[in-house]
Amino acid sequence: MNTIRVLLIEDDPDYAQLMNIYVNNACGETLRYALEPAVSLRDGLDLLARKEYDIVLLDLLLPDSQGLATLTQLRACAPGVPFVVLTNLADEETGIAAIAAGAQDYLIKSKVDPQQLRRSLGYALERSRLYQQMENLARAFPDGIVIIDHADMVRYANPAALALLRRTTEQVQGRLFEYPVGAGGPSELKLPGSHGDITVEVRLIDIEWRGVTARLATLR
């Protein structure tokens, strides 16, 4: 039987107990969910640093952290683990914003049932697997690849792009793309090289990247 290890970060003990019941009810003949609880951001970070999980269910309102900063800190600790955010009925906009910030899905807490939970967990796991495949392909691609969101923030840059830009991952990802890229056909950038400036051809296509509209820029 395949076991999916689920970390639930939720400070309400009654809701945590309800989610444990739902997770048990979501199990099938060939698939089992094993849930482990945490009651704060600190506890969640500690567990993610010491153990391996397949997916995280996260309430954004914790005693020691509130809002999307909670998701950001946890994803930085476990970048390869998919997150499903739990929101209140009147907080659906936060759930949508959480997807834009990297969550795979969100659930409205008052509307969750075992069937919906099973679908959301399965969807998040499969979507995360597909994105991981995309990143693996991009990582091995000989041309530079940069994913830029609607706010011109870099969501991803492969090793070839980092080499062309002469930057590290930390200097590029999560920051504004510092070079102009026009819409339409190919354009050119002048980048500093080891023996003077080099000319780089840039091509753009519109894509969806981890739930948000973005542009994929190839650098050659």
N, C-alpha and C positions, 0 to 999 in steps of 0.2 A: 504493500500500500504506500502510495506517495504521500509524504507529510509536508504541509506548507507551514512554515514557522512564522507566526504573526505576533508582532509587538503592538500592544494597545497602550497608548499614552493618553490617559484619561484620569482626571482627579476625582470624578464623581463615583463613589463606590457602587451606588445603585445602578448607574448606567453601565459601569464596567461589568457588573454581574449579569446584566441583561445582554450585553455584547458577548459574553462568554457562552450564554445559553444559545444565542443566535449562531455563533461560530460552531458550536457542537451540532446544532440542527442542520447546518450547511454541509456537514461532512457527508460523503457518499461511500459507496462500496469500495471504490478505488482511490479515494482522495480524503485525507484527514487534515483538519486544521488544528494546530497546536498553538494556543494563545498564551502569551505571557504579559502581565500587566506592569505598567509604570505609572506613577502618579504625578510626575513633574518633569520639566525639561531636563533637570540634572540627572534624574533617574534614567530617563530615556537615553541621554548621551552616554551615561555609564554602561548601560546594557548594550548599546550599539558598538561601543568600543571593545567590549569583552566577548560578545556573542555574535553569531551570524543569524540573520533573519531574512526571510523571503519577501516580506512586505510589512509596512507599518500603518496602523490606523491611528490618526492623530487628531486630538482636540486642540484647537489653537489657543484656547483660553485655559492656561495652566497657572498654578499659584506663583511660579517664578518666571513666567513669560507669557505674553499675549500677542496675538496677531501673526502676521506673516513672518515676522522675525523668528518665531518659533520654528516654522518650517525651514527657513533658511539655515539656521544653525544645525538642525538635525540632518538636513541633506548634505551639508558640508562634512559632517561626520561620517555619513554613509551615502556617498554619491551614487552608488550603483543599486540602491534599494528603492523600490517604488513606494510612494506614499499615497494613501487615501485620507483626505481630510474630512473630519466630522464637523458639521456646522449646525447652528440652530435654524429654526424655520424662517426667522426674519433676517437671516444672515447669508442668504444664497449668493449675494454679490461677492462675499468673502470667499466662498467656495470657488467661484469662477476665477477670482483673482489668484487663488491658490494654484489652480491649474496653470495659469500664466506664469507663476513663480516656480513651476516644476513638479507639482503634484500630478499624479496620473488620473485621479478622479476625486469627487467629493460626494458625501452622503448627508442628507438632512436628517438630523438625529431623531426627530419625532416621527419620521416616515420609514425608518429602516425596518426590514423584516429579514428572516433568514434567506429567502430567495433573492432579494435585492442585494443583500450582502455578498452572497455567493457570486452573483453576476459581476458586482463591482470588483471583488477581489480577483476573479478570473480575468476580467477586462484589463485591470491594472497590471497584472503579471504578464499578460500577453503583449500589451502595449509596451511595457518596459523591455521585454525581450526583443521586440522589433526595433525599438530605438537603439538598443545595445548592438544589434546587428548592423544598423546604419552607421553607428559610431565606429565599429570595427572596420567596416568598408572604407569609411572616410579616413580613418587613421592610416590605412595602408595605401591610400590613393597617392600617386606621384605628384599631382598638382595640388596647390594650396586650396583648402576649402575653409571658408569662414561662414558661419551662420549668424546673420544680423537680424534682430527683431525690428518691429515697427518704430521703436524709439532709437534706432541705430546703436543698440547695445549688442555687443558680441556675446552670443550664447555658446558658441563652440568654435575652436580653431584647431585644425589638424597639424601634425608635426611639420608637414611641408609648408603650410602657411606661416607657422611660427618662424621657420628658418628664413623665409623670404622677408618677413617683417622684422627679423632680428629681435624678437621679443620672446619672453617666457609665457607660459600659460597664465600665470598670475598677473602679468602685465597687460594681457589682452582680454581674457574672458571676464565678463561682468563689467566691462568698461566700454565707453563709447568708441566706435570704430573711427579712428583718427584720420582716415583718408576719404575723400569724396568718391562716391560711386553713383553713377547716373543710371536712370531707368532706360529700358530699351535695349539696343544692341551693345556690342562689346565696347569697352572703354579702356583707357590706359592709365597706369599709375607710374610715377617715378619714385623708386625706392632706393635708399642708400645701400650700396653693396661694398664688398671688401676692396674693390678696385674702382670705385666711383659709382655713380647712379646706374641703376638697371631699369629697363622698361618692362612692366608687367601688364599683360592683358587681363582684363577683368570681365567675366560674364556673369550675369545675374539671372536666377529663376526664382519664382515664388514657390514656397513650400510651407508645410505645417511642421513645426519642430516642437516636440513635447507639448502639444496642445495649443500653441500660439502661432499666429501668422508670422512668417519670417521670409527672409531672402537668403538663398544660398549663393555665395559668391565664389567662383573658381578663379584662382590666381595662377597664371602661367607666364 
